[in-house]
Amino acid sequence: MFVFLFAFGVFFVHNKKGLFSVFFQKDYTLVKEHGRDVLMPVHHDKTLIFLHGAANTTAMYHSLFLSDFSPVCEHTKIVLPQAPMNLITFSKSSVKMPSWYDILTEDRKNKPAGEVFNLKDVQKSAESIHKILDDER
């Protein structure tokens, strides 16, 4: 049995022999394309656009996708756009963090989207994702 753990930008695997980090596959190259991190295989016939979560960065996912245990199919170009730095209202902090949109509250029960998320930020993120899709066509 294997247990997978991703922490601090390194992908770890735990099996009966212990915990070990997973090393990178050699058939991908990390490049910048349109200012975005891209994991480029020697040749590709499909593209995955991966959006990280709030407070994460693209670099945190490089080792996941480059590991021998990557959940991505062979010959897949992986585009990793970085979310802009934003304040997250519900955190009551003045610290900016990577986020695709401002989260206004953690309480999402029976509330319209505009009371939970900053819809202007959501729209800006949607536009940036459409730009990525256009660049990939």
Rosetta silent file (secondary structure, phi, psi, omega in degrees, C-alpha in Angstrom):
SEQUENCE: MFVFLFAFGVFFVHNKKGLFSVFFQKDYTLVKEHGRDVLMPVHHDKTLIFLHGAANTTAMYHSLFLSDFSPVCEHTKIVLPQAPMNLITFSKSSVKMPSWYDILTEDRKNKPAGEVFNLKDVQKSAESIHKILDDER
SCORE:     score description
SCORE:     0.000 S_00000001
   1 L     0.000  136.981  177.404    0.000    0.000    0.000 S_00000001
   2 L  -112.584  141.774  172.067    1.218    3.500   -0.889 S_00000001
   3 E  -119.089  129.174 -178.171    0.212    6.727    0.795 S_00000001
   4 E  -103.140  139.363  179.839    0.825    9.930   -1.157 S_00000001
   5 E  -140.082  132.329  176.272    1.585   13.264    0.510 S_00000001
   6 E  -116.392  119.586 -178.755    2.290   16.617   -1.066 S_00000001
   7 E  -148.884  138.164  174.358    3.936   19.159    1.226 S_00000001
   8 L    54.982   35.991  176.060    6.197   22.158    0.823 S_00000001
   9 L    78.073    8.621  178.627    6.495   21.721   -2.931 S_00000001
  10 E  -124.614  136.932  179.066    7.763   18.127   -2.700 S_00000001
  11 E   -93.812  123.388 -177.795    5.741   15.032   -3.475 S_00000001
  12 E  -113.979  150.931  175.241    6.335   12.252   -0.938 S_00000001
  13 E  -126.588  136.421  176.197    5.365    8.586   -0.994 S_00000001
  14 E  -117.871  124.637  173.938    5.103    6.383    2.062 S_00000001
  15 E  -128.667 -169.115 -176.651    5.216    2.627    1.706 S_00000001
  16 L   -62.429  -21.412 -179.509    6.180   -0.225    4.056 S_00000001
  17 L   -89.706   -5.935  177.200    9.848    0.722    3.690 S_00000001
  18 E   124.585 -170.660 -176.705    9.332    4.328    4.814 S_00000001
  19 E   -96.233  132.853  176.023    8.922    7.851    3.507 S_00000001
  20 E  -145.204  151.430  178.372   10.799    9.022    0.453 S_00000001
  21 E   -85.224  155.084 -177.678   10.562   11.948   -1.928 S_00000001
  22 L   -99.272  132.977 -178.140    9.786   11.391   -5.569 S_00000001
  23 L   -90.935  163.205 -173.891   12.285   12.577   -8.139 S_00000001
  24 E   -73.781  145.498  169.816   11.498   14.301  -11.409 S_00000001
  25 L   -71.592  153.627 -175.708   10.831   12.566  -14.674 S_00000001
  26 L   -94.991   -3.451 -175.499   13.370   13.478  -17.313 S_00000001
  27 L   -97.927   12.422  175.179   11.015   13.954  -20.254 S_00000001
  28 E  -119.708  147.126  175.382    9.528   17.313  -19.091 S_00000001
  29 E  -124.547  133.854  175.606   11.094   20.753  -19.187 S_00000001
  30 E   -84.343  119.572 -179.926    9.940   23.660  -17.055 S_00000001
  31 E  -130.167  164.713  171.388    9.554   26.707  -19.316 S_00000001
  32 E  -103.723  130.116  179.310    7.868   30.103  -19.168 S_00000001
  33 E  -135.649  118.781 -176.103    5.207   30.654  -21.812 S_00000001
  34 L    55.851   33.065  179.286    3.227   33.919  -21.845 S_00000001
  35 L    79.010    6.018 -178.657    4.602   34.507  -18.337 S_00000001
  36 E  -110.247  148.491  172.090    3.179   31.206  -17.038 S_00000001
  37 E   -69.532  134.396  177.779    4.972   28.104  -15.785 S_00000001
  38 E  -135.355  129.908  172.660    4.588   25.297  -18.293 S_00000001
  39 E   -96.604  109.175 -170.096    5.761   21.720  -17.909 S_00000001
  40 E  -107.022  119.234  173.386    6.522   20.779  -21.495 S_00000001
  41 E   -75.983  170.181  178.472    7.010   17.181  -22.599 S_00000001
  42 L   -55.283  -44.834  172.047    9.204   16.377  -25.595 S_00000001
  43 L  -143.083  150.047 -178.616    5.991   16.218  -27.642 S_00000001
  44 L  -136.966  150.810  176.645    2.380   16.627  -26.549 S_00000001
  45 L  -126.581    6.160  176.012   -1.061   15.830  -27.895 S_00000001
  46 E  -153.407  161.005 -178.807   -3.113   17.229  -25.011 S_00000001
  47 E  -132.842  135.939  173.427   -2.966   20.128  -22.559 S_00000001
  48 E  -113.274  128.803  173.181   -3.958   20.377  -18.907 S_00000001
  49 E  -106.805  115.729 -175.093   -4.520   23.807  -17.363 S_00000001
  50 L  -108.326  120.971  177.884   -4.177   23.459  -13.594 S_00000001
  51 L  -101.705  117.930 -179.355   -5.485   26.204  -11.297 S_00000001
  52 L   -74.553  167.370  179.696   -3.991   26.048   -7.813 S_00000001
  53 L   -83.783  173.541  178.734   -5.914   26.874   -4.649 S_00000001
  54 L   -60.367  141.784  179.176   -5.854   30.019   -2.527 S_00000001
  55 L    71.411    7.674  176.851   -2.544   30.706   -0.759 S_00000001
  56 L  -103.394  166.637  174.141   -0.762   28.262   -3.115 S_00000001
  57 L  -128.343  163.726  178.869    1.746   28.931   -5.863 S_00000001
  58 H   -62.841  -36.718 -177.599    2.462   27.146   -9.119 S_00000001
  59 H   -60.434  -25.922  179.890    5.867   26.042   -7.847 S_00000001
  60 H   -65.903  -16.930 -174.801    4.158   23.975   -5.152 S_00000001
  61 H  -109.052   -4.786 -179.954    2.831   21.655   -7.876 S_00000001
  62 H   -55.258  -51.321 -174.959    5.898   21.159  -10.084 S_00000001
  63 H   -66.565  -30.992  176.676    7.066   18.059   -8.232 S_00000001
  64 H   -60.044  -50.899 -175.683    3.563   16.547   -8.216 S_00000001
  65 H   -76.110  -21.224 -179.012    3.282   16.681  -11.982 S_00000001
  66 H   -94.450   -3.405 -177.368    6.912   15.723  -12.596 S_00000001
  67 E   -78.082  163.704  175.283    6.934   12.703  -10.323 S_00000001
  68 L   -65.418  -17.513 -178.085    6.736    9.098  -11.436 S_00000001
  69 L  -103.441   21.255 -178.197    3.351    9.039   -9.679 S_00000001
  70 L   -58.395  138.546  177.468    1.923   11.986  -11.591 S_00000001
  71 L   -79.297    3.910 -174.925   -1.843   11.819  -12.121 S_00000001
  72 L   -97.219  141.162  178.406   -1.376   13.247  -15.639 S_00000001
  73 L   -65.672  154.979  176.958   -1.378   11.161  -18.817 S_00000001
  74 L   -60.134  151.192  177.748    1.762   10.813  -20.878 S_00000001
  75 L    64.248   32.801  179.834    2.419   13.468  -23.570 S_00000001
  76 E  -108.847  123.373  171.973    0.435   16.125  -21.687 S_00000001
  77 E   -76.941  133.411 -176.995    1.531   19.739  -21.645 S_00000001
  78 E  -116.435  114.834  179.505    0.780   21.183  -18.189 S_00000001
  79 E   -99.380  126.365 -176.062    0.029   24.902  -17.948 S_00000001
  80 E  -121.068   83.110  178.159    0.286   26.313  -14.418 S_00000001
  81 L   -71.008  147.928  179.014   -0.975   29.899  -14.276 S_00000001
  82 L   -98.182  129.320  176.337   -0.248   31.841  -11.093 S_00000001
  83 L   -68.109  149.212  176.853   -3.140   33.552   -9.309 S_00000001
  84 L   -70.225  161.679  176.685   -2.674   37.257   -8.582 S_00000001
  85 E   -79.811  125.277 -178.679   -1.917   38.486   -5.058 S_00000001
  86 E  -138.390  154.878  167.742   -5.145   39.544   -3.326 S_00000001
  87 E   -77.372  142.971  176.011   -6.431   40.313    0.132 S_00000001
  88 L  -109.032  107.718 -170.777   -8.838   37.657    1.380 S_00000001
  89 H   -55.173  -47.029 -173.676  -11.561   39.537    3.255 S_00000001
  90 H   -65.694  -19.911 -177.610  -12.745   36.716    5.523 S_00000001
  91 H   -74.600  -11.147  179.795   -9.219   36.099    6.849 S_00000001
  92 L    55.134   29.239 -178.071   -9.311   39.485    8.626 S_00000001
  93 L  -117.527  152.054  176.783   -5.655   39.841    7.716 S_00000001
  94 L   -96.652   16.376 -179.408   -3.882   42.582    5.858 S_00000001
  95 L   -92.428  131.352  175.023   -1.631   40.015    4.190 S_00000001
  96 E   -83.749  148.109  177.171   -1.993   39.451    0.473 S_00000001
  97 E  -144.598  158.876  176.787   -1.895   35.905   -0.847 S_00000001
  98 E   -61.950  128.144  179.330   -2.284   34.213   -4.227 S_00000001
  99 L  -160.679  140.865  179.278   -5.983   33.896   -4.947 S_00000001
 100 L   -74.692  -21.275  179.026   -8.149   33.821   -8.067 S_00000001
 101 L  -163.582  159.242  176.551  -10.755   35.962   -6.276 S_00000001
 102 L   -73.621  134.284  175.296  -11.511   37.549   -2.909 S_00000001
 103 E  -101.895  114.459 -172.502  -13.409   35.272   -0.536 S_00000001
 104 L   -80.068  -31.327 -178.158  -15.724   37.502    1.470 S_00000001
 105 L  -154.558  154.319  173.438  -16.937   34.947    4.019 S_00000001
 106 L   -84.559  -22.029 -178.793  -16.518   31.305    4.969 S_00000001
 107 L   -78.637  103.314 -176.084  -20.255   31.014    5.613 S_00000001
 108 L  -104.744   -2.012 -175.931  -21.650   29.904    2.257 S_00000001
 109 L   -66.592  125.428  173.010  -24.990   28.470    3.379 S_00000001
 110 L    54.425   32.246  178.147  -27.980   29.899    1.541 S_00000001
 111 L  -116.165  141.560  174.942  -26.050   32.944    0.302 S_00000001
 112 L   -68.110  154.899 -175.501  -25.884   34.187   -3.267 S_00000001
 113 H   -54.128  -37.273 -178.311  -22.449   34.016   -4.886 S_00000001
 114 H   -65.632  -18.139  176.019  -22.013   37.804   -4.730 S_00000001
 115 H   -92.199  -10.218 -178.438  -22.134   37.675   -0.919 S_00000001
 116 H  -105.897  -38.711 -177.147  -19.519   34.925   -0.758 S_00000001
 117 E  -125.929  152.490  172.008  -17.054   35.894   -3.517 S_00000001
 118 L   -77.650  106.003 -173.327  -16.000   39.140   -5.161 S_00000001
 119 H   -67.578  -26.152  175.128  -17.673   38.602   -8.534 S_00000001
 120 H   -65.822  -40.127  176.116  -15.475   41.207  -10.269 S_00000001
 121 H   -64.825  -40.858  178.541  -12.425   39.145   -9.266 S_00000001
 122 H   -60.421  -44.176  179.395  -14.161   35.979  -10.483 S_00000001
 123 H   -62.280  -44.021  178.506  -14.833   37.676  -13.830 S_00000001
 124 H   -61.339  -41.246  178.567  -11.187   38.813  -14.136 S_00000001
 125 H   -66.088  -41.207  177.721   -9.997   35.272  -13.418 S_00000001
 126 H   -60.080  -41.699  178.113  -12.432   33.838  -15.959 S_00000001
 127 H   -63.533  -40.148  179.459  -11.075   36.266  -18.554 S_00000001
 128 H   -67.783  -33.557  177.588   -7.490   35.240  -17.807 S_00000001
 129 H   -69.871  -39.472  175.333   -8.458   31.566  -18.155 S_00000001
 130 H   -61.659  -37.144  177.437  -10.128   32.309  -21.500 S_00000001
 131 H   -62.632  -42.111  177.400   -6.875   33.998  -22.587 S_00000001
 132 H   -61.252  -45.550  178.628   -4.967   30.817  -21.707 S_00000001
 133 H   -59.793  -42.520  177.249   -7.462   28.749  -23.715 S_00000001
 134 H   -62.403  -41.778  179.317   -7.042   31.110  -26.677 S_00000001
 135 H   -63.875  -29.005 -177.220   -3.244   30.842  -26.400 S_00000001
 136 H   -85.349  -12.639 -178.803   -3.503   27.037  -26.460 S_00000001
 137 L   -76.079    0.000    0.000   -5.655   26.856  -29.596 S_00000001
